[in-house]
Amino acid sequence: DMLLCLTRHDMQGVATIARQERLRLLPPFLDHRPFAAARAAADGGAGRPAVRAALAARYGLDPARAWLLAVGMFRAGDKLESYRRLAAALARLEAAVPPWQLLVAGAGPAEAEVRAALALLASPVAWLGQVAEADLPALYAASDLYVWPAANEAYGMALLEAAAAGCPVVSCATRGVPDVVWQGETGLLVEEDRPAALAGAISALLQDAPRRRRMGAAAAARVAEDRSLAAASRRLDAALADAVAHRAAADAAGTG
């Protein structure tokens, strides 16, 4: 009676075999409150140095460098390909960009391959291991940029988590990614598997702290307004009401 699609990309595919009136978009959502709380503690004000200092001490980070964060399991296939594409992009960063450090949160059977892909970067890489879910919001909120090439990504929940914590995103316009990253407003999206373009977008935001802050604020506001549990509940409620109405009409017409 009703088909719920998580992304517009999915909806386009399903629309080829289903009636349009049965389709509803239910875009990715999350409980934004832990991420909003983390952002409030590290919002660029007096609390940010303390939060970054605590994370720096815990993970051996340099608080004076820009923090580029990537979160993803180490497994063969698309995740490993994303790490390889990320390495190719970061290797192309111009010398003029501010000093940066890559933070990698993840674990898994392809760890050796992921480490090998990032081994040749001139800037330091901090291997954080598998970070507990409760610790991720602070990590997102304290980072300067979330970077992920999103190889064949359905949409990327980590991209939405970063946005919820007010961390601007640089990624690729793959499949459902444009449904969690608002181009030019909450982050920058480039064509998939274009390392030079990805490097250019990362470089542009690394050199523009005010723009990063604007994007971070816009991202947190977008998620709170449009991708929260409350927003998803409203969409689901409306979709179910439509489904009930359509079923009743079909039954009355004898076509159900």
Salt bridges, closest charged atoms under 4 A:
ASP1 OD1 - ARG247 NH2 2.70
ASP10 OD1 - HIS9 ND1 3.91
GLU21 OE2 - ARG19 NE 2.91
ASP31 OD1 - ARG33 NE 2.83
ASP62 OD2 - ARG65 NE 3.58
GLU81 OE2 - ARG85 NE 2.88
GLU111 OE2 - ARG115 NE 2.86
ASP135 OD2 - ARG58 NH2 3.02
ASP144 OD1 - ARG48 NH2 3.14
ASP144 OD2 - ARG52 NH1 3.23
ASP144 OD1 - ARG212 NH2 3.88
GLU153 OE2 - LYS79 NZ 3.55
ASP179 OD1 - ARG8 NE 2.74
GLU185 OE1 - ARG222 NH2 3.05
GLU191 OE2 - ARG194 NH2 3.47
GLU192 OE2 - ARG85 NH1 3.08
ASP193 OD1 - ARG85 NE 3.47
ASP226 OD2 - ARG227 NE 3.07
ASP226 OD1 - ARG235 NH2 2.66
ASP242 OD2 - ARG24 NH2 2.65
ASP251 OD1 - ARG247 NH1 3.47
